[in-house]
Amino acid sequence: MGAWEEQAKRTTQNRKLWSEAQQFNFIHALQNATNEEEVKAAYVREFSLPVKTQERHDLVVDKVLFEFKYSVKLGDTEVAAKVIAQGIYYINRLFKKGRLCEAEYLVVADKDEARLFKVTEFQLFYESHEYQWDNFRPSSPDPKLIEAVKNSKILESNRIYRLTFQDDLHLFSSRLYKVLSPSTTVRTILNRQRWNAGFSIVTEANTNGGMRVSASASKNVRSIGSN
């Protein structure tokens, strides 16, 4: 294939990606999700996460550990503590394997809300020998760990992003894009055309003078395990 044909092929692919991004509505997809897998799929498409959600339950993408739920009210301290404790179980596994450097952030999210933490905030937990890491499954963490997370100051100081609010979605998306692509100059553009209950985010990432529809998250993807 000659240079002209290669260029034409790339142009066609970019046009297709751009068209799909314009048509996809993240908020609409979340609000119409009926289970955890559909919430996960919405995130995969919106943030270009290179993973098939049907094949991985909990995963690390570019040093971000994602813990997805369907609809659990992450603003509730009791609920948030349990979900975060599940994430800490996976962080503990990485810690024990000497792979902690693979996860710098923890994102817990459902169809309505999201929270983002630095993994180092949980150091006193995942390095501790006080909790039963092997006798409990991640889906049902040690109650002692859940209680410790709930009583810590971490939840009090952490922001809850309510994704159905434009300002919160913009802030969360901008922050997550930067976390996923720290080496790329990313400028988030908010498309304020309202489509039913939501709106679409389009990201322009300048890399060597080029433009992409969304931030790249094409580095490390590893399955941490299933619940």
N, C-alpha and C positions, 0 to 999 in steps of 0.2 A: 504494500500500500504506500503510495507516494505521500509527500508532505502535504499536498493540497487535500487529499482524501482524509488524512489524519486530522487536519485542522477542521475540516467539515464535520467529521465524526465527533470531535470534541465540542464543537459549537452546538451540534444537535443534542448531545448529552446534557450540556449546560442549560440549554433552552428547556429541556424536559424537566431538569431539576428545579429550575426557577419556576416553571409552570406549576409543578406539584407543590412547591413551597407556598405559592400564592393561593392555591386552592385549599391547602390544609389549614384547619382551624384548631389550634391546640386546645383552647378552652372548650370548644364544642365537643371535641373528642373526649376530654376529661368528663364533662358533664353527662355525656351519653355512655360512659363506660359502665359496664355491668359487673365487672370483676377486676381483680388485681392485675391479671395479665393484660387487660385492655388499658389500664392506667399505665402500665409499664410500656406497652406498645406506643402510647401517645408520647411518652418521654423519649423513647428511642427515635421516633420520627422527628419530633420537634428539635431535638438537640443532636441529631445525626449520630447517635450512639451505635457503633458498629457491632451490634449483637442481635441475635434472634432471641427475643424474650421467651419464646416457647421452650428453648433449650437450656436456659440458665435461670436460676431462681434469684440468687444474690450474686452480684458481680462487681468488679472493679474496672472502671474505665478511666484511663489517664489519671490515676491516683485519686479517683473519687469512688467511694463505696456507696452504692445505692441500696436502700431498703424500701421497697414499695409495699403499699397496702391499698386496699380498695377504698374504704371510707371509715376512718377510725377516730376522727376528731383529735387532731394532733395538738390542739390548743388545751386539751385536758391533760393536766399534769400526770395523772395516773396512767392514762393511755400512752402519752408520749414517753414516759419512763420505760414502759414495757417494750415499745418499739425500738427505742434507743438501746436498751439492754440487748435486744436481739442483734443489733448492729455491732455492739461491743463484743459479742461472742465471736463474730467473724474477725473482728480486729484482733482479738486474743489469739485466734488460730494463726493469723499472719505473724503476730508477735512471737509465738512459739516456734514458728518455722524460720525466723530470721528474715521475714519478708515484709516487715512493717513499713518499709519505705514505699511500698506499692500503694499505700492508702494514706493520703494526707487529709482527706475530707470525708465526712459522712453526710449523705443526704437521705432524709426520711421524708417520704411523700405519699399522699393519697390523692383522690380525685378533686379535693377542695383546697388542700393546704400543703405546704412544704416547709422544712426546716433544714438549715445547713450548718454543720459544725466542723471545726478543726479536730482531727483525730487526737491531737495532743491534749485536748481538753479532757479526755477520758483516760489519761495515762495512769492515774491512781487506781483506776478500775481494771483495765486490761492487763496491768502488770501484777495485780494483786493475787495472792494465794488464798484469800479469804472466801472466794466464791467457787462453787462447784461447776467447773467448766466441762467436765466429762460426764457427770451424772444427770445433766439436764440437756435437752435439745435446744437449739437456738430459738425455735418457735415457742418454747416454754422455758424462759430463762430462770435462773435461780432467783427465787423471791427476795432473797437478801440483796442481790445486785439491783433488782428493780427498785427496792426501797431506798437503796443508797443513791441511785441516780435521781429518784424523786426528791430526796432531801438535800441534794446538792444545790449549789447556786447556779449551775450551768443552765438549767431550763429557764430560770428567772431572767437571765441576761440575754437569752437567745431569741431572735426575732421569729415570729410565725408569719410566713408569707401566705396571705389569703389570695389564691390564684384567680379568683373571680373578680378581683379588684384590679383595675388597670395598673395603678401605681405599684402595687405589690408584685404583680406579674412582671412588670418591666424591671424592677429592682432585682428580683430573684433571677430572672433570665440573664440579665447583664452580669450578675455575679457568677452564675454557674458557667456562662460562656468563658469568662476570664479564667475561672478555675480549670476548666477543661483544656483551654489553649493558652497557657501562660506565656508561651514564646511567640505568640501571634498577636499583632496589633489588631484588636477587635473593636469595631464600632457597631453597637447595636442600634438598629433603626426600628422604630415602632410604627407599624402600619396601623393607623387609627381608623381604618375603614371597619365599622362595626358589622359583624356578620352574626345575626341573631343574638346569642347571649355572650359572644366573645369577640376576639379580634386576633389577628395573626401577627407573629413576630418574624421579621426577616432580618437576617444579620449579614452585614457586609464585612468581610475579613480581608484586609489588605496584606497580601503576602507576595513579595517580589513584584508588586505592581498589579497583581491579579485580583480577581474577585470571586468569592464563593458564596453560595446561597446561605450556608450555615457554617458555624465554627466546626473545625475538624476535631474529631475525637477518635483518631485512628491509630493510637499507639497501643498501650497494653490493655488487653482484655483477658481477665482470668476468672474462671469459675471458682468461687470460694467454697461452695458446697450447697447442699439443699437442706431445708428444714426437715 
